[in-house]
Amino acid sequence: MPPSRPIEIGILHSLTGTLAIGEVAVKDATLLAIEEINAAGGVLGRPLKPIVRDGSSDLQTFAREVKHLLIDEQVAVVFGCWTSSSRKAVLPLFERYNGLLFYPASYEGLEQSPNIVYTGAVPNQQILPALEYLLGCGKRRIFLLGSDYILSRTANRIIKARLGGHEAEWVGEEYLPFGSTDTSTVIAHIQATQPDAIFNTLAGDSNIAFFQDLRRAHLTSDRLQVMSTSISEVEIRAIGAEAVAGHLVAWHYFQTLDTLENQRFVAAYQARYGIDRVTGDPVEAAYTGVYLWKAAVETAGSIDSVAVREALRNLEFAAPGGTVRVDRRTQHLWKTARVGRVRSDGSIEEIWSSEEPIAPDPFLKTRPWAAGLSPKGFIGSIRITLIGLFLSLAGVGLVTIGVGWRMSNHLERHIKTLVRAVPQSALDKGKLTKEQAKQALRAADRAQSLLVAALLLSLVMMPIALLVVLRITRALTQVRQTAQLLASGDFSARSSIVSGDEIGVLSATLNTLAQQVNSLLKSLEVRSQQLELRSRELEIAKEAAEAANEAKNLFLGNMSHELRTPLNAIINYSALLQEDALDLGLEAQEGDSDDPADTFVADLQTINRAGKHLLALIEDVLDISKIEAGTMELRWERFPVAALIDDVVATMQPTISQHHNTLTVRCDPAVGSLYADPVKVQQILFNLLGNAAKFTESGSIALTVRRTRHDEDKDRSEWVVFSIADTGIGIDPKHQSDLFEAFTQGDNSTTRGYGGMGLGLAICKNFCQMMGGYITVESELGRGSTFTVFLPDQTPMDVGNG
């Protein structure tokens, strides 16, 4: 029987970038569940084939990969995404192509899509229980810290709205850019505001820097508690347990949970990926999501997204973190909330739980104080109240009109009767009958009773209407007074109105705005103090650097004098001794001779070369020091270029020949003269030709000189170009960008193998710039290099043959 065609499913997580710290483990958990399902026979008798893609911690990459998975690969389902930004970036694609995404991360809520199954917690299952735990521990001054993205900002809005109903406040609020490791401002702000606790929603690598810097600032858990909703056992391992120990976390799942399902899950995960690997809440949520999809597919008997979504309604699964159920209305999970404390070994100890799963409430509809957080939150209570008032008043009017109308009808009817009866009575008896008079009186009595009832009804309805009006006006007055106080600069003012109607939302928003402005002012105050402190530190450092530079220049000047005098003596005496030895008939001998006389001249030559080399190094150090100090001077003059080239070639020819190289010189006679510093030009050419000789063995070196015109440079249109090309070892492209920096050569191995301090090219670059020119390099590893010097002729060209 042919094997069943596999079901292709997508896995999309950041395997690189700042978010890989958490997402790699989530990807591994998803693959583990797939492997277990395949080992048990697959789904509907078909194996699962995972197609893994890297989101690279980049929103555009996530969107591109989702499109590829849904259109090109036509996967049945996608397990993936991490941040809310990445989820929102791909949501339109899932809705357009009717795909299905299982999203494993806890998030800020306020969202619901039929194309997403949310297996992570929402705020009423994580953020709010964590906040209530802190408040229950007596924490009243909360500092809010997060990354600059949707989850942190929305989570903090929820926290601030909730704090409005308690005798508590948030004393500061900071957001770090994604991947930022500079937490100095955050630490300073925390130290300045002195909170009771920190509520942390940082994402990715920023947690590593934050907790380590917090520990270095001696703000340990016994002094200041941090409640985190974004770090699990996986991130704690990367941060270092010693920096997080004692702090709090809020999740649905911890690796230490003592359930049979969790023991099996942890054992399988570590058996697959290593005993040192840890699980965590998002890891468990990803693992659970795969099994929920499997159960729904088998219930539906199809991998069709619509059928699977229908089968997911109220579906339960015994997950490692406890039994979960898919909410039939929201496609979020019923989950147990837990708070844990990080142990010294990096594990998490549960210290509180909700005991029973909490129903997901992504829009916080059951929380009146959260009405303004979402467009769906307004319940229109004021509108209903005013409509009720209108209907009440209308009812009173209708009743009054009805009573008047009924009374007038009664009176009219009886009056007509009396009018008709008057002529007959007057003729017969001359008066009204008693019965008719009684009927008129009874009609009058009924009309009076109805009027009294209408009056009583009005008396009842008017106070009710008055109370409603007073309630509205009192609330508006309170909000107005708070706004006036805030406008006058009193940012401690707060509105006491707490309700779920529009006025309550306005009140809460006003309080939030006041707190944010107050927090921003404090933050600006802290940052201003920091800037002043840093300015003072920079001024002190600048003065110290200038003093150190002065001392360095003085030291180098003194040392150069002290070194150059004996070095010049060594060089000169070794040269004199060579001449004396030659006069005595001694010649330089190479090889292993036992006769000291045979190696005497060769040793003198070695001493002479070494002395010259050391003297050149000292001169280079002095030059670079003068350049850095800005004391290097140029001696400008016009000189014939061809003559200078002849001198340079004559000086460098022995060095070039020493390595069995050939030198070719091409100097265009039309080059003429150049207005520059001839000594500096010579030094540049000596350095470049020396490097070419040093890094080329049995090859060729070409020195080319020409004059050219830069049409785009109107002020300096004439340039003299010196080009030195060799067939040497070449330079690796990755080292070319920093080649002209001081103390740098092609690479460290080149420096060790060929000698030198790496100052020559830096000096050449600076000399070129001082004379208004520049230097470039073109090189291919193993084939050679070409250095080109461009120097402008800054005065009218003096044509001559040199």
C-alpha positions in Angstrom: 0.0 0.0 0.0 1.6 3.4 -1.0 2.4 5.7 1.9 -0.1 8.4 2.7 0.7 11.9 1.4 2.0 14.0 4.3 0.2 17.0 5.7 2.4 20.1 5.4 2.3 22.5 8.3 4.3 25.8 8.7 6.5 26.8 11.6 7.4 30.5 11.7 9.6 31.9 14.4 12.7 34.1 14.8 15.7 31.8 14.7 18.0 34.8 14.4 18.0 38.3 15.8 17.1 39.8 19.1 14.0 37.6 19.6 15.7 34.3 18.9 16.5 34.1 22.7 12.9 32.9 23.2 11.6 31.8 19.9 14.1 29.0 19.2 12.9 27.0 22.2 9.2 27.5 21.0 10.1 26.2 17.6 11.8 23.2 19.2 8.7 22.4 21.3 6.5 22.6 18.1 8.8 20.1 16.4 8.8 17.8 19.4 5.0 17.6 19.3 5.0 16.9 15.6 7.6 14.1 16.1 5.5 12.6 18.9 2.3 12.7 16.7 4.1 11.1 13.8 5.5 8.4 16.0 1.9 7.7 17.1 0.6 7.3 13.5 0.2 10.9 12.4 -3.2 12.7 11.9 -6.0 11.0 10.0 -3.4 8.4 9.1 -1.1 10.9 7.4 2.3 12.0 8.7 3.0 15.7 9.4 5.7 17.4 7.4 7.0 20.6 9.1 8.2 23.5 6.9 10.3 25.7 9.1 10.9 29.4 8.3 13.0 32.1 10.0 11.2 35.4 10.9 14.6 37.0 11.6 13.1 39.3 14.3 11.8 41.4 11.4 8.1 42.2 10.6 8.6 42.3 6.8 10.3 38.9 6.9 7.4 37.5 8.9 4.8 38.8 6.4 6.9 37.6 3.4 7.3 34.1 4.9 3.6 33.8 5.8 2.7 34.6 2.2 5.1 32.0 1.0 3.7 29.3 3.4 0.1 30.0 2.6 0.3 30.5 -1.2 3.4 28.6 -2.4 3.5 25.8 0.2 -0.3 25.8 0.8 0.2 24.5 4.4 -2.8 23.4 6.4 -1.9 25.5 9.5 0.9 27.7 10.7 2.4 27.6 14.2 4.3 30.8 15.0 4.8 34.5 15.6 6.0 35.9 18.9 5.5 39.7 19.3 2.2 41.4 18.8 3.7 43.4 16.0 4.6 40.2 14.1 1.1 38.8 14.7 -0.6 42.0 13.5 1.7 42.1 10.5 0.5 38.7 9.3 -3.1 38.7 10.4 -4.4 40.4 7.2 -2.8 37.6 5.2 -4.4 34.8 7.2 -7.8 36.5 6.8 -7.3 37.1 3.1 -6.2 33.5 2.3 -8.4 31.9 5.0 -5.4 30.4 6.8 -5.2 29.3 10.4 -2.5 30.5 12.9 -1.8 29.1 16.3 -0.2 31.9 18.3 1.7 30.7 21.4 2.7 33.9 23.2 0.9 35.8 26.0 -0.2 39.1 24.6 -2.1 42.4 25.4 -5.6 41.2 24.3 -8.0 43.6 22.7 -8.0 41.4 19.6 -10.0 38.5 18.2 -9.9 36.8 14.8 -11.5 33.7 13.5 -8.2 32.9 11.8 -6.1 32.8 15.0 -6.1 30.4 17.9 -4.5 32.2 20.9 -2.9 29.6 23.1 -1.1 32.2 25.3 -2.6 34.1 28.2 -4.5 37.4 27.9 -4.2 40.2 30.5 -7.0 39.0 32.8 -5.1 35.6 33.0 -1.6 37.1 33.5 -1.1 40.8 33.9 -4.0 41.6 36.2 -3.4 38.6 38.5 0.3 39.6 38.7 -0.7 43.2 39.5 -3.2 42.1 42.1 -0.5 40.0 43.7 1.8 43.0 44.0 -1.0 45.1 45.5 -1.9 42.4 47.9 1.8 42.4 49.1 1.4 46.1 49.9 3.2 47.5 46.8 1.8 50.9 46.1 4.5 52.6 44.0 4.9 50.8 40.7 7.5 51.5 38.0 6.5 50.3 34.5 9.2 49.1 32.2 8.7 47.6 28.7 10.0 47.5 25.2 8.8 50.1 22.7 6.1 48.0 21.0 2.4 47.1 21.2 2.3 44.6 24.0 4.3 46.7 26.6 2.4 49.9 25.8 -1.0 48.3 25.9 -0.2 46.3 29.0 0.9 49.4 30.8 -2.3 51.2 29.8 -4.3 48.4 31.4 -2.1 48.6 34.5 -2.6 52.3 34.8 -6.3 52.1 34.3 -6.5 49.4 37.1 -4.3 51.4 39.5 -6.9 54.3 39.2 -9.2 52.3 41.4 -6.6 51.7 44.1 -4.6 53.8 46.5 -1.6 53.2 44.3 0.3 54.9 41.5 2.9 54.3 38.9 5.9 56.5 39.6 7.7 56.0 36.3 7.4 54.6 32.9 10.2 53.7 30.5 10.4 52.0 27.1 13.5 50.6 25.4 13.9 50.1 21.7 14.0 46.5 20.5 17.3 44.9 21.2 18.6 47.9 23.2 21.2 47.0 25.9 21.6 50.5 27.3 19.6 50.6 30.5 21.6 53.3 32.3 18.8 55.8 31.9 16.2 53.3 33.2 18.4 52.4 36.2 18.9 56.1 37.0 15.1 56.8 36.7 14.4 53.8 39.0 16.9 55.0 41.6 15.4 58.5 41.5 11.7 57.5 41.8 12.3 54.8 44.4 9.4 52.5 43.5 8.1 49.6 45.7 8.1 47.3 42.7 8.9 47.1 38.9 6.4 45.7 36.5 8.5 44.4 33.6 7.3 43.6 30.0 10.7 43.9 28.2 11.1 41.6 25.2 14.2 39.7 24.0 17.8 40.5 24.8 17.0 43.7 26.6 16.1 41.6 29.7 19.7 40.4 29.9 21.2 43.9 30.1 18.4 45.1 32.5 18.7 42.4 35.1 22.5 42.4 35.1 22.7 46.2 35.3 20.0 46.1 38.1 22.2 43.7 40.1 25.3 45.9 39.5 23.4 48.8 40.9 22.8 46.7 44.0 19.0 46.7 43.4 18.6 43.1 44.3 15.3 41.3 44.9 15.5 41.8 48.7 15.5 45.6 48.1 13.3 45.9 45.0 11.0 43.3 43.5 10.6 42.9 39.8 7.4 41.3 38.4 8.0 40.0 34.9 5.5 38.7 32.4 8.0 38.2 29.6 10.8 36.0 31.0 10.4 32.3 31.5 13.0 29.6 32.4 14.5 29.9 28.9 15.3 33.6 29.2 16.4 33.2 32.8 19.0 30.8 31.6 20.4 33.4 29.2 20.3 36.2 31.7 22.0 34.2 34.5 20.1 32.9 37.5 22.2 35.0 39.9 20.8 38.2 38.4 17.1 37.1 38.5 17.0 35.0 41.7 14.3 36.2 44.1 12.4 38.2 41.5 8.8 37.3 40.5 7.2 36.0 37.2 3.6 35.5 36.2 2.7 32.7 33.8 0.3 29.8 33.3 3.1 27.2 33.3 6.4 26.5 35.2 8.7 23.6 34.5 8.6 22.7 38.2 4.8 21.9 38.1 4.2 18.5 39.6 1.8 16.9 37.2 2.1 13.6 35.3 1.6 15.4 31.9 4.4 17.9 32.8 6.8 15.2 33.9 6.3 13.4 30.6 6.7 16.7 28.6 9.9 17.8 30.4 11.4 14.4 30.0 10.6 14.2 26.3 11.9 17.7 25.7 15.2 17.1 27.4 15.6 13.7 25.9 15.2 15.3 22.5 17.3 18.5 23.0 19.6 17.9 25.9 19.3 17.5 29.7 20.5 21.1 30.1 17.5 22.5 28.1 14.6 24.1 30.0 11.0 24.5 29.1 8.8 27.6 29.8 5.3 29.0 29.4 5.5 29.9 25.6 7.2 26.5 25.0 4.3 24.7 26.7 1.8 26.8 24.8 3.4 26.0 21.5 3.4 22.3 22.3 -0.2 22.4 23.5 -1.3 24.2 20.3 -0.1 21.4 18.0 -2.1 18.8 20.0 -5.2 21.0 20.0 -5.0 21.3 16.2 -4.5 17.5 16.0 -7.6 16.8 18.1 -9.7 19.3 16.1 -8.6 17.8 12.8 -9.5 14.3 13.9 -12.9 15.6 15.3 -13.7 17.4 12.0 -12.2 14.6 9.9 -10.6 17.3 7.7 -7.8 19.7 7.6 -10.0 22.5 6.2 -9.6 25.6 8.3 -13.3 26.3 8.6 -14.0 22.7 9.8 -11.1 22.8 12.2 -12.3 26.1 13.7 -15.7 24.6 14.3 -14.3 21.5 15.9 -12.1 23.6 18.2 -15.1 25.1 20.0 -15.0 24.1 23.7 -12.3 21.5 22.9 -10.3 20.4 26.0 -6.8 19.1 26.4 -4.8 17.8 29.4 -1.7 20.1 28.8 1.5 20.0 30.9 0.3 23.2 32.7 -3.1 21.8 33.5 -6.3 21.2 31.5 -7.1 23.9 29.0 -10.3 24.6 27.0 -10.8 26.6 23.8 -13.3 29.3 24.4 -16.1 28.9 21.8 -16.6 32.6 21.4 -13.1 34.1 21.4 -10.8 31.1 20.4 -8.6 31.9 23.4 -7.9 29.3 26.1 -9.2 29.0 29.6 -6.0 29.0 31.6 -4.9 28.8 35.3 -2.9 31.9 36.4 0.2 31.5 38.5 2.9 33.6 40.2 6.3 32.2 40.8 9.6 33.2 42.4 12.9 32.5 40.6 15.2 30.2 42.6 19.0 30.5 42.7 19.3 27.6 40.2 17.1 29.4 37.6 14.0 27.3 38.2 10.7 28.9 39.3 8.8 28.0 42.5 5.0 28.5 42.4 3.9 30.8 45.2 0.3 31.6 44.1 -2.3 30.3 41.6 -5.9 30.9 40.7 -6.5 27.2 41.4 -9.1 27.0 38.6 -8.8 28.0 34.9 -9.8 31.6 34.2 -12.1 32.4 31.3 -10.4 34.5 28.7 -11.6 38.1 28.5 -9.5 39.7 25.8 -11.5 42.9 25.7 -11.9 43.1 29.5 -15.7 43.5 29.1 -16.3 42.5 32.7 -14.1 45.3 34.0 -15.9 48.7 34.1 -12.6 50.6 34.6 -11.3 49.1 31.3 -14.1 50.5 29.2 -11.9 53.1 27.5 -9.1 50.7 26.5 -10.9 49.4 23.5 -13.3 50.9 20.9 -15.7 48.1 22.0 -15.5 49.2 25.6 -18.0 52.1 25.6 -21.4 50.9 26.9 -23.2 54.2 26.3 -24.6 54.5 29.8 -25.1 58.3 29.6 -26.9 57.9 26.3 -29.2 55.3 27.9 -29.7 57.5 31.0 -30.6 60.6 28.9 -33.0 58.5 26.7 -34.6 57.2 29.9 -35.0 60.8 31.2 -36.5 61.9 27.9 -39.0 59.0 28.0 -39.9 59.7 31.6 -40.7 63.3 30.8 -42.5 62.3 27.6 -44.5 59.9 29.7 -45.5 62.6 32.1 -46.6 64.9 29.3 -48.6 62.1 27.6 -50.3 61.2 30.9 -51.2 64.9 31.5 -52.5 65.3 28.0 -54.5 62.1 28.3 -56.0 63.2 31.6 -56.9 66.6 30.2 -58.4 65.0 27.0 -60.4 62.5 29.0 -61.7 65.2 31.4 -62.7 67.5 28.6 -64.6 64.7 26.9 -66.5 63.9 30.1 -67.4 67.5 30.7 -68.4 68.1 27.1 -70.6 65.1 27.0 -72.4 66.0 30.2 -72.7 69.6 29.4 -74.3 68.7 26.1 -76.7 66.5 28.0 -77.5 69.3 30.3 -78.0 71.8 27.5 -80.3 69.5 25.7 -82.2 69.0 28.9 -82.6 72.6 29.9 -85.5 73.7 27.6 -87.7 70.7 28.6 -87.1 71.1 32.3 -87.6 74.8 32.2 -90.9 74.3 30.4 -92.2 71.4 32.6 -90.7 72.1 36.1 -88.4 75.2 35.7 -85.3 73.3 37.1 -82.8 70.5 36.4 -83.5 67.0 37.4 -81.6 65.7 40.4 -80.2 62.7 38.6 -78.6 64.8 35.9 -77.0 67.1 38.5 -75.6 64.1 40.3 -74.1 62.7 37.1 -72.4 66.1 36.4 -70.9 66.1 39.9 -69.6 62.6 39.6 -67.9 63.5 36.2 -66.3 66.5 37.9 -65.1 64.2 40.7 -63.5 61.7 38.3 -61.7 64.5 36.4 -60.3 65.8 39.7 -59.1 62.3 40.7 -57.3 61.9 37.4 -55.7 65.3 37.7 -54.5 64.4 41.2 -53.1 61.1 39.9 -51.3 62.9 37.1 -49.9 65.4 39.7 -48.7 62.6 41.9 -47.0 60.8 39.0 -45.3 64.1 38.0 -44.1 64.5 41.6 -42.6 61.0 41.5 -41.0 61.3 38.1 -39.5 64.8 38.5 -37.2 63.9 41.5 -36.0 60.9 39.6 -35.2 63.1 36.6 -33.6 65.6 38.9 -31.4 62.9 40.5 -30.2 61.8 37.1 -29.4 65.3 36.0 -27.6 66.0 39.3 -25.6 62.8 38.9 -24.5 63.8 35.4 -23.7 67.4 36.4 -21.9 66.4 39.6 -19.6 64.0 37.6 -19.0 66.6 34.9 -18.2 69.3 37.6 -15.7 66.9 39.2 -14.0 66.2 35.9 -14.0 70.0 35.0 -12.5 70.9 38.4 -9.8 68.3 37.9 -9.0 69.5 34.5 -8.8 73.1 35.8 -6.3 72.0 38.5 -4.2 70.2 36.0 -4.3 73.2 33.7 -3.0 75.3 36.6 0.0 73.0 37.0 -1.2 70.8 39.9 -0.4 67.4 38.4 -1.2 65.6 41.7 -4.9 66.3 41.1 -7.1 63.3 40.3 -10.7 62.8 39.5 -12.5 60.5 41.9 -15.2 59.4 39.3 -15.0 55.7 38.7 -17.7 54.2 36.4 -18.1 52.4 33.1 -19.9 55.2 31.2 -18.4 57.9 29.0 -17.8 60.3 32.0 -16.0 57.5 33.9 -13.8 56.8 30.8 -13.1 60.6 30.5 -12.2 60.7 34.2 -9.9 57.7 33.9 -8.3 59.1 30.8 -7.7 62.5 32.5 -6.1 60.7 35.5 -3.9 58.7 33.1 -2.9 61.8 31.3 -2.1 63.6 34.5 0.0 60.7 35.7 1.9 60.4 32.4 2.7 64.1 32.4 3.8 63.9 36.0 5.9 60.9 35.2 7.4 62.6 32.1 8.3 65.6 34.1 10.1 63.5 36.7 11.8 61.6 33.9 12.9 64.8 32.3 14.2 66.0 35.7 16.1 62.7 36.1 17.5 63.0 32.6 18.4 66.6 33.1 20.4 65.7 36.2 22.0 62.8 34.3 23.0 65.2 31.5 24.5 67.6 33.9 26.4 64.8 35.6 27.6 63.4 32.4 28.6 66.9 31.1 30.7 67.3 34.2 32.2 63.9 33.8 32.9 64.6 30.1 34.5 67.9 31.0 36.7 66.2 33.6 37.5 63.4 31.2 38.3 65.9 28.5 40.7 67.8 30.8 42.3 64.5 31.9 42.7 63.4 28.2 44.3 66.7 27.3 46.7 66.5 30.2 47.5 62.9 29.3 48.0 63.8 25.7 50.3 66.6 26.8 52.2 64.3 29.0 52.4 61.7 26.2 53.8 64.3 23.8 56.3 65.4 26.3 57.3 61.9 27.1 57.6 61.0 23.4 59.7 64.1 22.7 62.1 63.4 25.6 62.2 59.6 24.8 62.8 60.2 21.1 65.8 62.4 21.9 67.1 59.9 24.4 66.6 57.0 22.0 67.7 58.6 18.7 71.0 59.7 20.1 72.3 56.2 21.0 70.6 54.7 17.9 72.3 57.1 15.6 75.6 56.3 17.3 74.9 52.5 16.8 74.0 53.0 13.2 77.0 55.2 12.4 79.6 53.1 14.4 78.3 49.9 12.8 78.8 51.6 9.3 82.3 52.7 10.3 83.2 49.2 11.6 82.0 47.8 8.3 84.3 50.1 6.4 87.2 49.2 8.7 86.5 45.5 8.2 86.5 45.9 4.5 89.7 47.8 4.7 91.2 44.8 6.6 90.0 42.5 3.8 87.1 41.0 5.7 83.9 40.3 3.7 80.4 39.4 4.7 79.9 35.6 4.7 76.6 33.8 4.8 76.1 30.3 6.2 77.2 28.4 9.3 80.9 29.3 9.6 82.8 28.5 12.7 85.3 31.4 12.1 84.0 34.6 13.8 85.9 36.7 11.3 83.7 35.2 8.5 80.4 36.5 10.1 81.8 39.7 11.5 80.7 42.0 8.6 77.3 40.2 8.3 76.7 40.8 12.0 77.6 44.5 11.6 75.2 44.8 8.7 72.4 43.1 10.8 73.1 45.6 13.6 72.9 48.5 11.1 69.6 47.3 9.6 68.0 46.7 13.0 69.1 50.2 14.2 67.7 51.8 11.1 64.4 49.9 11.5 64.1 50.9 15.1 64.8 54.5 14.2 62.1 54.4 11.5 59.6 53.0 14.0 60.4 55.8 16.5 60.0 58.4 13.7 56.6 56.8 12.8 55.4 57.0 16.5 56.5 60.6 16.7 54.8 61.5 13.4 51.4 59.9 14.4 51.7 61.6 17.8 52.2 65.0 16.2 49.3 64.3 13.7 46.9 63.4 16.6 48.1 66.5 18.6 47.7 68.7 15.5 51.3 69.9 15.7 52.5 68.4 12.5 53.7 71.1 10.1 54.0 71.1 6.3 56.8 72.9 4.4 55.1 73.9 1.1 57.2 74.4 -2.0 57.1 73.7 -5.7 59.4 70.9 -6.7 59.9 68.8 -9.9 58.1 65.5 -9.6 60.4 63.5 -11.8 63.5 64.4 -9.7 61.7 63.4 -6.6 60.8 60.1 -8.2 64.4 59.5 -9.2 65.5 60.0 -5.6 62.8 57.7 -4.2 63.6 54.9 -6.7 67.4 55.2 -6.1 66.8 54.9 -2.3 64.2 52.0 -2.5 65.9 49.9 -5.2 68.1 47.9 -2.8 65.1 47.1 -0.6 63.0 46.0 -3.6 65.8 43.9 -5.0 66.4 42.2 -1.7 63.1 40.3 -2.2 64.0 39.4 -5.8 61.4 41.8 -7.1 61.6 44.0 -10.3 60.6 47.7 -10.2 59.0 49.4 -13.2 58.7 53.2 -13.2 56.4 55.1 -15.5 56.6 58.9 -14.9 54.8 61.0 -17.5 57.1 63.8 -18.5 54.1 66.1 -18.7 53.6 65.7 -14.9 55.9 68.7 -14.4 56.0 70.1 -10.9 53.8 69.9 -7.8 53.2 72.4 -5.0 53.3 70.4 -1.8 55.6 69.2 1.0 58.3 67.2 -0.9 59.5 65.5 2.3 56.0 64.2 3.1 55.5 63.1 -0.5 58.8 61.2 -0.3 57.7 59.6 3.0 54.4 58.5 1.5 56.2 56.9 -1.5 58.9 55.3 0.7 56.2 53.7 2.9 54.1 52.4 0.0 57.1 51.0 -1.9 58.5 49.5 1.3 55.2 47.7 1.9 55.0 46.5 -1.7 58.5 45.1 -1.4 57.8 43.5 2.1 54.6 41.7 1.0 55.9 40.7 -2.5 58.4 37.9 -3.1 59.9 37.3 -6.6 57.3 39.5 -8.2 56.9 42.8 -9.8 56.2 46.3 -8.5 55.1 49.2 -10.7 55.3 52.9 -9.9 53.2 55.1 -12.2 53.0 58.9 -12.0 50.5 61.0 -14.1 48.7 64.3 -14.1 44.9 64.3 -14.4 42.0 66.7 -14.3 38.9 66.5 -12.0 36.3 68.3 -13.9 33.9 68.4 -11.0 36.4 70.2 -8.8 36.6 73.7 -10.1 39.0 75.0 -7.4 41.5 72.2 -7.8 41.2 70.9 -11.3 44.9 69.6 -11.6 45.9 66.5 -9.7 49.1 64.5 -9.6 48.4 60.8 -9.2 51.0 58.3 -7.8 50.1 54.6 -8.2 52.1 51.7 -6.7 50.9 48.3 -7.8 52.4 44.9 -6.7 51.8 41.2 -7.3 52.1 40.3 -3.7 49.9 38.5 -1.2 47.0 41.0 -1.5 44.5 42.0 1.3 41.4 40.3 2.5 38.3 42.5 1.6 37.1 42.4 5.2 40.3 44.0 6.4 40.4 46.8 3.8 38.0 49.1 5.6 40.2 49.6 8.6 43.6 49.4 6.8 44.4 53.1 7.2 43.8 53.1 11.0 46.7 53.4 13.3 48.3 50.1 14.5 46.5 48.1 11.9 47.7 45.9 9.0 46.0 43.4 6.7 45.4 41.2 9.7 47.1 40.1 12.9 48.8 37.1 11.2 50.3 39.5 8.6 51.6 41.8 11.4 53.3 38.9 13.1 54.6 37.3 9.9 56.0 40.5 8.3 56.7 42.8 11.2 55.8 46.4 11.6 53.5 48.4 13.9 50.8 49.3 11.4 51.5 53.0 11.5 52.7 53.6 8.0 49.4 53.7 6.1 47.8 55.8 8.8 50.6 58.3 8.4 50.2 58.2 4.6 46.5 58.9 4.9 46.9 61.8 7.2 49.7 63.4 5.1 47.5 63.1 2.0 44.6 64.8 3.8 46.9 67.5 5.2 48.0 68.3 1.6 44.3 68.3 0.4 44.4 64.8 -1.2 43.5 61.3 -0.4 44.6 57.7 -0.8 42.7 54.6 -2.1 43.4 50.9 -2.2 42.3 48.1 -4.6 43.4 44.6 -3.7 42.6 41.0 -4.4 43.7 38.3 -2.0 46.6 36.3 -3.5 46.9 38.5 -6.6 48.3 41.8 -5.3 47.4 45.4 -4.3 47.3 48.8 -5.9 47.6 51.9 -3.7 46.8 55.3 -5.4 47.7 58.7 -4.0 45.9 61.8 -5.3 47.5 65.2 -4.5 46.1 68.4 -5.8 48.3 71.0 -7.5 47.1 74.0 -5.5 48.8 76.7 -7.6 49.1 77.2 -11.4 51.2 74.5 -12.9 54.9 75.4 -13.4 55.8 73.5 -16.6 59.3 72.1 -16.6 61.3 69.1 -17.5 62.7 68.5 -13.9 
